[in-house]
Amino acid sequence: MDTNIDQWTLIVASNDETVLNGTLLASPIIDSRCQLIVKTGFPSASKAYNAGLLEARNEVIVFAHQDVYLPSSWMSDLARSLSVLQARDPYWGVLGVFGIARDAGRAAKGFCYSTGLNRVLGQPFSGPDPASSLDELLLVIRRSSGLSFDSQLPGFHLYGTDLCLESESRNMSNYVIPAFCIHNSNGLKYYPLSYWEAYVCLQRKWWSRLPVKTCCATLTKSGVPMLAQIATDIRKRLFSRPKVGVRSNNVGLLYEKLCLTESCLKQEAGFSSHARHLHSERQTVESV
């Protein structure tokens, strides 16, 4: 199977040109090898991405948030994972940079930085590692897989989990890959109503497959995690003012600071080029 990434497609759903230009389109890996498809004005991520899929020309297709920054190491990290999968599982379904491991512990897995959470998420790993669900900040599929997004799924949440479940239903496996990036987002104080609308939609659609753990909540038949989180959010609104991180207006500088200040990374064979680059210098960057 040809997963040559000399040519690749990047699809993004955008509602803020300033954020798009200042973060994703500021990524150094976006050059003449990349077919860039920007979709605007769509009511859901699924519909925007499906529209982009119709225009995609390449086998490797990346879907990224408009506020994701892909450093110069990212493409070589992706290529390394694709090479491993070419030998191990050439008919893989969905790849992502952060998700839930497909093992007994169902722990979060990945390595990225979130400005909204103001910290590094995960740690370097050798990967690719099997995943049961993947975060939507970045997803990768093969065009030949035939996968697409459910146009009935509302809004801009949980479509990564839905795509992973669809992939599994077609006997394909999903993986979280070691490919460091920055999610240059504004933090959320509370889960928005649109998240729970997507939650209920997936709860009904994948009833026989529940429970399914995601990076934000666990989909269950009872809906107890949803009710517990809503109760927590109500208490926050009434009794506290949660502090969250904010988007950096110079994500390139943020990346440079991370490279200089991230410490405690253990250098082991198989780590991504970014992990090796940051070896011996890890600590959380609190603000830029």
Buried (B, 14 or more C-beta within 10 A) or exposed (E): EEBEBEEBBBBBBBEEEEBBEBBBBBBBBBEEEBBEBBBEEBEBBBBBBBBBBEEBEBBBBBBBBBBBBBBEBBBBBBBBBBEBBEEEBEEBBBBBBBBBBBEEEBEBBBBBBBBBBBEBBBBBBBBBBBBBBBBBBBBBBBBEBEBBBBEEBBBBBBBBBBBBBBBBEEEBBBBBBBBBBBBBBEBBBBBBEBBBBBBEBBBEBBEEEBEBBBBBBBBBEEBEBBEEBBEEBEEEEEEEEEEBBBBBEEBBEBBEBBBEBBEEBEEEEEBBBBBBBBBEBBEEBEEB
